[in-house]
Structures are given as C-alpha cells and as structure tokens.
Amino acid sequence: MAADGVPLSGLRTVPADRLARLLGGEAPQTIAAVLSALPTEVAAEALMALDDHLQPLAVRCLARTRRPSPAALAVLDQVLTMAESADSAVGAEALARILDHVAPERQGALRAAADAAPTDTAVMPSAPEQDTEVGWTPPVLPSGLAALLQNRRVLVDRLPMLEVVIDRFVRMLATSLRAYSGASVDVALVSMRSVRFGDWVNDETGERPLIPFRADPWNDYGLLAIDRAFAEALGEAQLGGDPADVCLRIPSRTLSKLDLELAMGAARRLLGELGAAFKPVATVRFDADRIETCPRFAIIARPSCGCMCVRVAVELDGRAGGLDLLLPYGLLEPVRPQLQSMFAGERFGNDPLWRRHLLRETLHSQTTVQVLVGTMQLPLSDLLAAAPGTVFAVDGDADGAVRVEVAGRSLVTGRLRAGERCWRVVVASEPDDLEIPRQLPRMAASAAKARATPASSALLEVGVKLSVIIGTVERPLADILALTHGGVLDLDRPVQAPVDVCVEGQAIAHGELVAVNGGFGVRLLEMARARG
C-alpha cells in the first residue's frame, strides 16, 4: 500500500512493456491481483503486453479473483516498486551519453555490439585430466562394516515432552493459518524422525523456500522448509485466488522475490507459534534469519549432526502442501532435562477438566484429624526414664484449649468438652503458634548443656517432642476445610478412656489428663509395648 493510500500507486505510471516485463516471472494469480488494483487503461495495456502463454492464465485467474488482503497488497507494492527501480534503464542512458563522445566511425559498431544478443559463452581452460590408472583405489568394505558406515539412522534418547510440544505446535498452527490466510485450513502431523543433517540436505530436490532461524537465548539455529505448493497456496489465498485455479500454476517457474517475501511473512508467523508451543517448557523466541532456495546456502549444522525432522501436512482450501521443521539436537540441549520428563497431563498440568476432577476427588477423600492437648520438649534421657505414674506438664491451657491438626499441621484451635459418651471439640479460632517461643529458653539451655556433656552421653540429651493426643476422627477434606467458629468435632474416644502419649507419631504410653500449675499435664498409666 502506497503512502497516499492508493494500492500500487507507484506502478500506475510505469510503461506497459516494462510492467509486463516485471510481471513476466510471477505466478498467474499475482498478475491477476496486480491488474485488478490498477486503473482499467493501464491494466489493459499491461495485459496485452504480456507473453501469449500468460495472457489466458491471467484472464482466468482475474475472472475469479477476490479482494486481496491489505498485507499482501503492501508486499506487492514494496517488491514490485523496488524491482521497477532496479529495472530502469540507467545503463542504457549512460551508454547513450558515452557514445555521443566516441568517434563517429566507431559509434555504429559499438551500438551494434550493445544491441546484439550473446551467442557464445566464455570457455574456461579445463584442468588437465588425471590419470585414472594411477592413484588410490578405495577398498571394498565387508557388507557388515559398509552397512554400519552407511547407516542413516540416528539413535538418540527419547524426548516425551518434545512430542507434546510439537503436537501443541500443530494445533496452534491450524488456528494461526486460518487467521493469516482467511481460508479453511487442515493441519496434521505426519512424522517425527531423527536424521543426520547431511542426509537431509542430500535428499533435498527441487526449489522451495528454506528459512534458517535463530533461537534466543539458546544461541543456536534451526531450519524451516516450506513446500513450494504450500508457499504458492499461501500467496494465492492472500491475493484472492480461487482454489479451482491450482491447475493454472506454472511448474517450471522460478520462485520470484515476491513469492519469497510472502513465504517469509508466513514463516515469521509460524516461528512465533513454535515459540509459544515451547513456552510451558522454556521461554524461547525463534527469529527468522534469512530465506534461501538452495540447501547449500541454508546450512545450520555439520553434516554429521543429528536433527529431529518434523513433517507437517497442510491443506489450504483444498490446496495440499506441507512443511519440514528441522531442530538439531544441539539446539535442544539447554532444555534436554525438561524434554526428557514424562508428560504430566494435557496443557502441562493446567487442564481444567483434570483440575476439576482432581479437586472433586481430593475434597471427598477421608482425612484423619488429631486433637492435641499439648506438647513438650524434653531430653531423650527423661523419656527413657519415664514409668507409670510419671507426670509431664504440656503447653496446654487449663480451660480446655486444644489444637486440631491435620498431617502434623495446626488447622484450628478449640475447646475440649465432654459429650454424652466421647470427647467433643468446639472450634474457637485460628491457632496462635506459641510453641516455639515457649521452648526457646529450654532449647537454648539443652544446647548449652549438650556442649558440656561428654560424647558418650550426648545421645541421651537429644531433644524429643512429646505430644498428648486425646482422640482422632476421620472426615472428608471438604468438611475439614469448612470448619468455622462454633463448629463441632466429635472424637472417637470415650471420656473415661486414657489418652495417647506419642513421640514422632508413635504411641509410647497411655495416660490420663491432670492439671499441673494451671495447665494441662498427663500422668502415665502404662507404657506401650514395643513392636517385636
């Protein structure tokens, strides 16, 4: 689109013969799109100046052409305007001025030489032929060794997450191409295989756009190869072509600058989707470096380097095509540990259906709730010396304040009440964790005493945590999370039953609750039997 907003305004003043020369190497649909954007008189003159074999093809496409996209028109205007500037006869004008200053008797011969078409090509002297009878002859290798050296398979570690990334790329590619081309698109993953880069280059035949791209911040290169049929289909869709005009393509036509520019625009969009597909694994941006048509100028790795070759088939409004994506294993090395991990679920663990199912099942799972009267820290020697009748003072309150714990973590505090048969806890408030501040002086004194104790008795001074559990109850996790002030938990232990005295979750004794210095305590009734 020109600066004044008029499509292809820079070509409206170009002579018809020069315009026909500019369009002579383009696809019939490109010629039709240009003619549809030019004034009627200019388009008619350019059409008549085209070669005879192009005129019916351009007319057929012009009869079915829809409105081209603004982005495609902008690329048309830019490429053709630059080509017209390069095609201007600057050299011919300079030659005319120079010949005006040449002697008249030489002007005729020089003008004839300038107008004559070249018939002969310069022949470089050939190198002397090598004596085929003298020299080294490669030996005939045994069949097993030859098969080993000529094997084209590349053995690599399996990368499960790379398969997930490519599947994600294929699904995102379908949506992106629909928005880019405005046509119906079907995308399918054909294969993922490991190849040597040199073998892939040697197998390349024909002309198609090859786009080396750089991965930032991995600082390495990959390669995107777009089939010629797919590149032409993208151009036709953007320039308003009809799917029925596929038969009007010219197979022998060399890809023009305009074809490559349209393919480059599509490649940038595809690489953006590839970076988005890698996002759950790592943050990376793929930038197109250049576009080539010869594999020898698109080298991104050594011939022996292994690559993951991904083949994707694309159908665009009935026009079949595809692309190849080459990812050298050196490019993937920074994220190899992530790619070797197993797939954890659709959308990388963020699938809403799976999340809702997991939440529902988790909330219905049975969870054990423990009610602690209190805890205390004491040396291992005091614990080993405990016997029936020993009284331990714990950090509880005399008014019946207890802690409700799940998996060793305090959930709420409550008041201990005696029910008809079993203990009952009435939820009071969120717990205030005063256990650590209360134990700090005792822990500091124990540490100082341990430093002065011989090594032989140091084990007996190791601090252990003693807990007094008055009862437990199993409830669904949803009911536990819904506990509020005033809620009631009925425990599984009768009021007259002894409480459990535990160390590190293991019951070591049974006892009864007593009041000690205005707080809770426990008097040991019997020691638990050791498991044989």
C-alpha positions as CSV (number, residue, x, y, z in Angstrom):
1,M,0.0,0.0,0.0
2,A,1.5,3.3,-1.0
3,A,1.8,6.3,1.3
4,D,-1.2,8.1,-0.3
5,G,-3.4,5.0,0.5
6,V,-3.9,4.1,-3.2
7,P,-3.0,0.4,-4.0
8,L,0.1,0.1,-6.2
9,S,0.2,3.8,-7.0
10,G,3.9,3.5,-7.8
11,L,3.1,1.2,-10.8
12,R,0.4,3.4,-12.4
13,T,2.9,5.5,-14.4
14,V,5.2,2.6,-15.4
15,P,5.1,1.9,-19.2
16,A,3.1,-1.2,-20.2
17,D,6.1,-3.0,-21.7
18,R,8.2,-2.5,-18.6
19,L,5.3,-3.5,-16.3
20,A,4.8,-6.7,-18.4
21,R,8.5,-7.5,-18.0
22,L,8.2,-7.1,-14.2
23,L,5.2,-9.4,-14.1
24,G,6.6,-12.0,-16.6
25,G,8.2,-14.1,-13.9
26,E,5.3,-14.0,-11.4
27,A,2.5,-16.5,-10.8
28,P,-0.7,-16.0,-12.8
29,Q,-2.6,-15.2,-9.6
30,T,-0.1,-12.5,-8.7
31,I,-0.5,-11.0,-12.2
32,A,-4.3,-11.0,-11.7
33,A,-4.1,-9.3,-8.3
34,V,-1.9,-6.5,-9.8
35,L,-4.1,-6.0,-12.8
36,S,-7.2,-5.8,-10.5
37,A,-5.6,-3.0,-8.5
38,L,-4.5,-0.9,-11.5
39,P,-6.7,1.6,-13.5
40,T,-8.5,0.0,-16.4
41,E,-6.5,1.5,-19.2
42,V,-3.1,0.7,-17.5
43,A,-4.3,-2.9,-16.8
44,A,-5.5,-3.4,-20.4
45,E,-2.2,-2.2,-21.8
46,A,-0.2,-4.4,-19.4
47,L,-2.3,-7.4,-20.2
48,M,-1.8,-7.1,-23.9
49,A,2.0,-6.6,-23.4
50,L,2.3,-10.0,-21.5
51,D,3.6,-13.1,-23.3
52,D,1.0,-15.0,-25.2
53,H,1.1,-18.0,-22.9
54,L,0.5,-15.8,-19.8
55,Q,-2.5,-13.9,-21.1
56,P,-5.1,-16.7,-20.9
57,L,-3.8,-17.8,-17.5
58,A,-4.0,-14.2,-16.1
59,V,-7.5,-13.7,-17.5
60,R,-8.7,-17.0,-16.0
61,C,-7.4,-16.0,-12.5
62,L,-8.7,-12.4,-12.9
63,A,-12.2,-13.7,-13.5
64,R,-12.2,-15.5,-10.1
65,T,-10.0,-13.1,-8.0
66,R,-11.4,-11.9,-4.7
67,R,-10.3,-8.8,-2.8
68,P,-6.6,-9.3,-1.8
69,S,-5.6,-8.8,1.8
70,P,-4.1,-5.3,2.6
71,A,-0.9,-7.0,3.9
72,A,-0.4,-8.8,0.6
73,L,-1.0,-5.6,-1.4
74,A,1.6,-3.9,0.8
75,V,4.1,-6.6,0.0
76,L,3.2,-6.4,-3.7
77,D,3.7,-2.6,-3.8
78,Q,7.0,-2.8,-2.0
79,V,8.6,-5.6,-4.0
80,L,7.4,-4.5,-7.5
81,T,8.3,-0.9,-6.9
82,M,11.9,-1.9,-5.9
83,A,12.0,-4.2,-8.9
84,E,10.9,-1.4,-11.2
85,S,13.5,0.9,-9.8
86,A,16.2,-1.7,-10.4
87,D,14.9,-2.4,-13.9
88,S,15.1,1.2,-15.0
89,A,17.5,1.7,-18.0
90,V,20.1,3.6,-16.1
91,G,22.9,1.8,-18.0
92,A,21.3,2.4,-21.4
93,E,21.1,6.2,-20.7
94,A,24.7,6.3,-19.6
95,L,25.7,4.3,-22.7
96,A,24.0,6.8,-25.0
97,R,25.8,9.7,-23.3
98,I,29.1,8.0,-23.6
99,L,28.7,7.1,-27.3
100,D,28.0,10.7,-28.1
101,H,31.6,11.4,-27.3
102,V,33.0,8.5,-29.3
103,A,34.4,8.9,-32.7
104,P,31.6,8.7,-35.3
105,E,33.3,5.9,-37.3
106,R,33.2,3.7,-34.1
107,Q,29.7,4.5,-32.8
108,G,27.9,2.2,-35.3
109,A,30.0,-0.9,-34.3
110,L,29.6,-0.2,-30.6
111,R,25.8,0.3,-30.9
112,A,25.5,-2.9,-32.8
113,A,27.5,-4.7,-30.1
114,A,25.3,-3.3,-27.4
115,D,22.1,-4.5,-29.2
116,A,23.4,-7.9,-30.2
117,A,22.3,-10.9,-28.1
118,P,25.1,-13.0,-26.7
119,T,25.5,-16.3,-28.6
120,D,28.7,-17.8,-27.3
121,T,29.8,-18.2,-23.7
122,A,33.3,-17.8,-22.5
123,V,35.0,-21.2,-22.0
124,M,37.5,-21.5,-19.2
125,P,40.5,-23.6,-19.8
126,S,39.9,-27.1,-18.4
127,A,42.3,-28.7,-15.9
128,P,44.5,-31.5,-17.2
129,E,42.8,-34.8,-16.9
130,Q,44.0,-37.0,-14.1
131,D,45.5,-40.4,-14.9
132,T,42.8,-42.7,-13.9
133,E,45.1,-45.7,-13.8
134,V,47.4,-44.1,-11.2
135,G,46.1,-43.2,-7.7
136,W,44.5,-44.7,-4.7
137,T,41.5,-47.0,-5.1
138,P,39.2,-47.3,-2.1
139,P,39.0,-50.9,-0.8
140,V,35.8,-53.0,-0.9
141,L,34.4,-53.0,2.5
142,P,32.8,-56.0,4.1
143,S,29.0,-55.9,4.0
144,G,28.6,-55.5,7.7
145,L,31.1,-52.7,8.0
146,A,29.6,-51.0,4.9
147,A,26.1,-51.2,6.4
148,L,27.4,-49.7,9.7
149,L,29.1,-46.8,7.9
150,Q,26.2,-46.1,5.6
151,N,23.5,-46.4,8.2
152,R,21.4,-43.3,8.1
153,R,19.6,-43.9,11.4
154,V,20.4,-41.7,14.4
155,L,20.0,-43.2,17.8
156,V,19.0,-40.6,20.5
157,D,17.3,-40.5,23.8
158,R,13.5,-40.3,23.7
159,L,12.1,-36.9,24.4
160,P,8.5,-37.3,25.5
161,M,7.9,-33.6,26.2
162,L,9.2,-32.7,22.7
163,E,6.4,-34.8,21.2
164,V,3.9,-32.8,23.4
165,V,5.4,-29.5,22.2
166,I,5.2,-30.5,18.5
167,D,1.6,-31.6,19.0
168,R,0.8,-28.3,20.6
169,F,2.6,-26.5,17.7
170,V,0.4,-28.3,15.2
171,R,-2.8,-27.4,16.9
172,M,-1.8,-23.7,17.3
173,L,-0.6,-23.7,13.7
174,A,-4.0,-24.5,12.4
175,T,-5.6,-21.6,14.2
176,S,-2.8,-19.2,13.2
177,L,-3.0,-20.1,9.5
178,R,-6.8,-19.6,9.4
179,A,-6.4,-16.1,10.8
180,Y,-3.4,-15.4,8.4
181,S,-4.8,-16.6,5.2
182,G,-8.6,-16.2,5.8
183,A,-9.1,-19.7,4.3
184,S,-10.1,-23.1,5.8
185,V,-7.0,-24.9,7.0
186,D,-6.4,-28.6,8.0
187,V,-3.1,-29.3,9.6
188,A,-1.8,-32.8,10.5
189,L,1.4,-34.2,12.0
190,V,2.8,-36.8,9.5
191,S,6.1,-37.9,11.2
192,M,8.8,-37.2,13.7
193,R,12.1,-38.8,12.9
194,S,15.8,-38.5,13.6
195,V,18.1,-37.8,10.7
196,R,21.6,-36.6,10.0
197,F,21.6,-33.0,8.7
198,G,23.9,-34.0,5.8
199,D,21.5,-36.8,4.7
200,W,18.6,-34.4,4.8
201,V,20.4,-31.9,2.6
202,N,21.4,-34.5,0.1
203,D,17.8,-35.7,-0.2
204,E,16.6,-32.1,-1.0
205,T,15.4,-31.9,-4.6
206,G,13.6,-29.1,-6.3
207,E,13.2,-25.5,-5.3
208,R,11.4,-24.4,-2.2
209,P,11.8,-21.7,0.5
210,L,14.3,-22.6,3.2
211,I,14.3,-20.3,6.3
212,P,17.1,-20.7,8.9
213,F,16.0,-19.3,12.2
214,R,17.8,-18.4,15.4
215,A,16.7,-19.5,18.9
216,D,17.2,-16.8,21.6
217,P,18.6,-17.3,24.2
218,W,19.7,-20.8,23.2
219,N,22.0,-19.2,20.7
220,D,21.6,-21.9,18.0
221,Y,19.9,-22.4,14.7
222,G,17.1,-24.5,13.3
223,L,15.6,-24.7,9.8
224,L,12.1,-24.3,8.4
225,A,11.5,-25.7,4.9
226,I,8.2,-24.8,3.3
227,D,6.9,-26.8,0.3
228,R,6.6,-24.9,-2.9
229,A,3.0,-26.0,-3.2
230,F,2.3,-24.6,0.3
231,A,4.1,-21.4,-0.4
232,E,2.1,-20.8,-3.6
233,A,-1.1,-21.7,-1.8
234,L,-0.5,-19.1,0.9
235,G,0.2,-16.5,-1.8
236,E,-2.9,-17.4,-3.8
237,A,-5.1,-17.3,-0.7
238,Q,-3.8,-13.8,0.3
239,L,-4.1,-12.4,-3.2
240,G,-7.7,-13.5,-3.5
241,G,-7.1,-16.6,-5.7
242,D,-9.8,-19.3,-6.2
243,P,-9.0,-22.9,-5.1
244,A,-10.1,-24.2,-8.5
245,D,-7.2,-22.3,-10.2
246,V,-4.5,-24.6,-8.8
247,C,-4.2,-26.1,-12.3
248,L,-3.0,-22.7,-13.6
249,R,0.3,-22.8,-11.8
250,I,3.5,-22.9,-13.9
251,P,5.7,-25.7,-12.5
252,S,8.8,-24.5,-14.4
253,R,8.5,-21.0,-13.0
254,T,11.4,-19.9,-10.7
255,L,10.2,-18.5,-7.3
256,S,10.2,-14.8,-7.5
257,K,11.2,-12.2,-5.0
258,L,7.5,-11.6,-4.3
259,D,6.9,-15.4,-3.6
260,L,9.8,-15.4,-1.2
261,E,8.6,-12.3,0.7
262,L,5.1,-13.8,1.1
263,A,6.7,-17.0,2.3
264,M,8.9,-15.1,4.8
265,G,5.9,-13.4,6.3
266,A,4.2,-16.7,6.8
267,A,7.4,-18.2,8.3
268,R,7.6,-15.4,10.9
269,R,4.1,-16.3,12.0
270,L,4.9,-20.0,12.1
271,L,8.0,-19.4,14.2
272,G,6.0,-17.3,16.6
273,E,3.7,-20.2,17.1
274,L,6.6,-22.5,17.6
275,G,8.0,-20.3,20.4
276,A,4.5,-20.3,22.0
277,A,4.4,-24.1,21.8
278,F,7.7,-24.3,23.8
279,K,6.5,-21.8,26.4
280,P,5.4,-24.4,29.1
281,V,8.9,-26.0,28.8
282,A,11.1,-22.9,28.5
283,T,10.9,-19.3,27.3
284,V,12.4,-19.0,23.9
285,R,12.0,-16.8,20.8
286,F,12.6,-18.0,17.3
287,D,13.6,-15.3,14.8
288,A,13.8,-15.9,11.0
289,D,17.4,-15.1,9.9
290,R,17.1,-15.2,6.1
291,I,15.4,-17.1,3.2
292,E,17.1,-19.3,0.7
293,T,16.1,-21.7,-2.1
294,C,19.3,-23.7,-2.3
295,P,20.0,-26.2,0.5
296,R,23.8,-25.5,0.2
297,F,23.1,-21.9,1.4
298,A,20.9,-22.9,4.3
299,I,23.5,-24.9,6.3
300,I,22.8,-24.6,10.0
301,A,24.9,-27.6,11.3
302,R,27.6,-30.0,10.4
303,P,26.6,-32.9,8.1
304,S,27.0,-35.5,10.9
305,C,24.8,-33.6,13.4
306,G,21.6,-35.3,14.4
307,C,18.3,-33.5,13.9
308,M,14.7,-34.0,14.8
309,C,12.8,-33.7,11.5
310,V,9.1,-32.9,11.9
311,R,6.9,-33.3,8.8
312,V,3.6,-31.4,8.9
313,A,0.9,-31.7,6.2
314,V,-1.2,-28.7,5.4
315,E,-4.3,-28.4,3.3
316,L,-5.4,-24.8,2.5
317,D,-8.8,-24.5,0.8
318,G,-8.2,-27.8,-0.9
319,R,-4.6,-26.9,-1.9
320,A,-2.3,-29.6,-0.5
321,G,1.2,-28.8,0.8
322,G,3.3,-29.1,3.9
323,L,6.5,-28.1,5.7
324,D,9.5,-29.6,7.4
325,L,10.9,-28.4,10.7
326,L,14.5,-29.3,11.5
327,L,15.6,-29.0,15.1
328,P,19.2,-30.0,15.7
329,Y,19.7,-31.8,19.0
330,G,22.4,-29.2,19.8
331,L,19.6,-26.6,19.7
332,L,17.5,-28.6,22.2
333,E,20.4,-29.3,24.6
334,P,19.6,-26.4,27.0
335,V,16.2,-27.9,27.7
336,R,17.0,-31.6,27.4
337,P,16.2,-32.4,31.0
338,Q,12.7,-30.8,30.7
339,L,12.1,-32.6,27.3
340,Q,13.1,-36.0,28.8
341,S,10.5,-35.7,31.6
342,M,7.2,-37.6,31.2
343,F,4.0,-35.9,30.2
344,A,2.0,-34.9,33.3
345,G,-1.3,-34.1,31.6
346,E,-2.9,-32.1,28.9
347,R,-2.0,-28.4,28.9
348,F,1.0,-29.3,31.1
349,G,-1.0,-29.9,34.3
350,N,-3.4,-27.0,33.8
351,D,-6.2,-28.8,32.0
352,P,-9.4,-27.5,33.5
353,L,-11.2,-30.8,33.3
354,W,-8.4,-32.7,35.1
355,R,-8.1,-29.9,37.7
356,R,-11.9,-30.0,38.5
357,H,-11.8,-33.8,38.7
358,L,-8.7,-33.7,41.0
359,L,-10.3,-31.1,43.2
360,R,-13.5,-33.0,43.5
361,E,-11.8,-36.3,44.4
362,T,-9.5,-34.6,46.8
363,L,-12.3,-32.9,48.7
364,H,-14.1,-36.2,49.1
365,S,-11.0,-38.1,50.4
366,Q,-11.1,-39.1,54.0
367,T,-8.6,-37.3,56.2
368,T,-7.5,-38.1,59.7
369,V,-7.8,-35.3,62.2
370,Q,-5.9,-35.4,65.5
371,V,-6.7,-33.3,68.6
372,L,-3.7,-32.5,70.7
373,V,-4.0,-31.4,74.3
374,G,-0.4,-30.1,74.2
375,T,3.2,-30.8,73.5
376,M,6.5,-30.5,75.3
377,Q,10.2,-30.8,74.5
378,L,12.3,-33.0,76.8
379,P,15.7,-34.8,76.6
380,L,15.7,-38.4,75.4
381,S,17.1,-39.5,78.8
382,D,14.0,-38.2,80.6
383,L,11.8,-40.0,78.2
384,L,13.6,-43.3,78.6
385,A,13.3,-42.9,82.4
386,A,9.6,-42.5,82.3
387,A,7.4,-45.1,84.1
388,P,3.8,-45.4,85.1
389,G,3.0,-42.6,87.5
390,T,5.3,-40.1,85.8
391,V,3.7,-36.7,85.2
392,F,4.6,-34.5,82.2
393,A,3.4,-30.9,82.0
394,V,2.5,-29.9,78.5
395,D,1.9,-26.5,77.0
396,G,-1.9,-26.6,77.1
397,D,-4.4,-24.4,79.0
398,A,-6.5,-25.4,81.9
399,D,-9.7,-24.0,80.4
400,G,-9.7,-26.8,77.8
401,A,-8.0,-25.2,74.8
402,V,-6.7,-27.8,72.4
403,R,-5.2,-27.9,68.9
404,V,-6.8,-29.6,65.8
405,E,-4.0,-30.9,63.5
406,V,-4.0,-32.5,60.1
407,A,-0.9,-34.2,58.9
408,G,1.1,-32.5,61.6
409,R,0.0,-29.0,60.8
410,S,-2.3,-26.9,63.1
411,L,-5.6,-26.2,61.5
412,V,-7.8,-24.5,64.2
413,T,-8.0,-24.3,68.0
414,G,-10.9,-25.4,70.0
415,R,-12.3,-26.0,73.5
416,L,-12.4,-29.5,74.9
417,R,-15.8,-30.6,76.1
418,A,-17.2,-33.9,77.5
419,G,-20.0,-35.3,75.3
420,E,-22.5,-37.9,76.3
421,R,-20.0,-40.7,75.6
422,C,-17.0,-39.3,73.8
423,W,-14.9,-36.1,73.8
424,R,-16.1,-33.2,71.8
425,V,-14.1,-30.2,70.4
426,V,-15.8,-26.9,69.7
427,V,-13.9,-24.8,67.2
428,A,-12.8,-21.5,68.8
429,S,-10.4,-19.7,66.5
430,E,-7.2,-20.0,64.4
431,P,-4.3,-21.2,66.4
432,D,-1.6,-18.9,67.8
433,D,1.7,-20.8,67.4
434,L,3.3,-20.1,70.8
435,E,5.1,-23.4,70.9
436,I,8.4,-22.3,69.5
437,P,8.7,-19.1,71.7
438,R,7.9,-21.1,74.8
439,Q,10.5,-23.7,74.0
440,L,13.4,-21.4,73.0
441,P,14.8,-20.9,76.6
442,R,14.6,-24.7,77.2
443,M,16.2,-25.5,73.9
444,A,19.0,-23.0,74.5
445,A,19.7,-24.5,77.9
446,S,19.7,-28.0,76.4
447,A,22.1,-26.9,73.7
448,A,24.5,-25.4,76.3
449,K,24.3,-28.5,78.5
450,A,25.0,-30.7,75.4
451,R,28.2,-28.8,74.7
452,A,29.4,-29.5,78.2
453,T,28.3,-33.2,78.1
454,P,30.8,-35.9,77.2
455,A,30.2,-37.5,73.8
456,S,29.3,-40.8,75.3
457,S,26.1,-39.4,76.9
458,A,25.3,-36.8,74.2
459,L,22.7,-39.1,72.7
460,L,20.7,-39.1,75.9
461,E,20.5,-35.3,75.7
462,V,18.9,-35.2,72.2
463,G,15.7,-33.3,72.4
464,V,12.5,-35.1,71.5
465,K,8.9,-33.7,71.1
466,L,6.2,-35.4,73.2
467,S,2.6,-34.9,72.2
468,V,-0.6,-35.8,74.0
469,I,-3.4,-36.9,71.7
470,I,-6.9,-37.0,73.2
471,G,-8.5,-38.5,70.1
472,T,-8.9,-38.7,66.3
473,V,-11.7,-38.5,63.8
474,E,-11.9,-39.1,60.0
475,R,-13.8,-36.6,57.9
476,P,-13.9,-35.6,54.2
477,L,-11.4,-32.9,53.5
478,A,-14.2,-30.6,52.3
479,D,-15.8,-30.8,55.8
480,I,-12.5,-30.1,57.5
481,L,-11.8,-27.0,55.3
482,A,-15.3,-25.7,56.0
483,L,-14.7,-25.6,59.8
484,T,-15.6,-22.2,61.3
485,H,-16.0,-20.7,64.7
486,G,-18.6,-22.7,66.6
487,G,-18.2,-25.9,64.6
488,V,-18.2,-29.2,66.5
489,L,-15.9,-32.3,66.0
490,D,-17.0,-35.5,67.8
491,L,-13.9,-37.6,68.6
492,D,-13.7,-41.4,68.6
493,R,-12.5,-41.8,72.2
494,P,-14.7,-42.1,75.3
495,V,-14.3,-39.6,78.1
496,Q,-13.1,-42.2,80.5
497,A,-10.5,-43.7,78.1
498,P,-6.8,-42.9,78.5
499,V,-5.1,-40.5,76.1
500,D,-2.1,-41.4,73.9
501,V,1.3,-40.1,74.6
502,C,3.2,-40.0,71.3
503,V,6.8,-39.2,70.1
504,E,7.2,-38.6,66.4
505,G,3.8,-40.0,65.7
506,Q,4.4,-43.3,67.6
507,A,2.4,-44.0,70.8
508,I,4.9,-44.8,73.6
509,A,2.5,-44.7,76.6
510,H,-1.1,-44.2,77.7
511,G,-2.1,-41.8,80.4
512,E,-4.8,-39.6,82.0
513,L,-5.2,-35.8,81.9
514,V,-4.3,-33.9,85.1
515,A,-4.0,-30.2,86.0
516,V,-0.4,-29.0,86.5
517,N,0.4,-25.4,87.6
518,G,-2.8,-24.1,85.9
519,G,-2.2,-26.0,82.7
520,F,-2.6,-29.4,81.2
521,G,-0.5,-32.4,82.2
522,V,-0.6,-36.1,81.6
523,R,0.1,-38.9,84.2
524,L,1.4,-42.1,82.6
525,L,-0.7,-45.1,83.3
526,E,1.1,-47.7,81.2
527,M,3.9,-47.9,78.7
528,A,3.1,-49.1,75.2
529,R,4.5,-52.5,74.2
530,A,7.4,-52.4,71.8
531,R,6.7,-54.0,68.4
532,G,8.6,-57.2,68.0
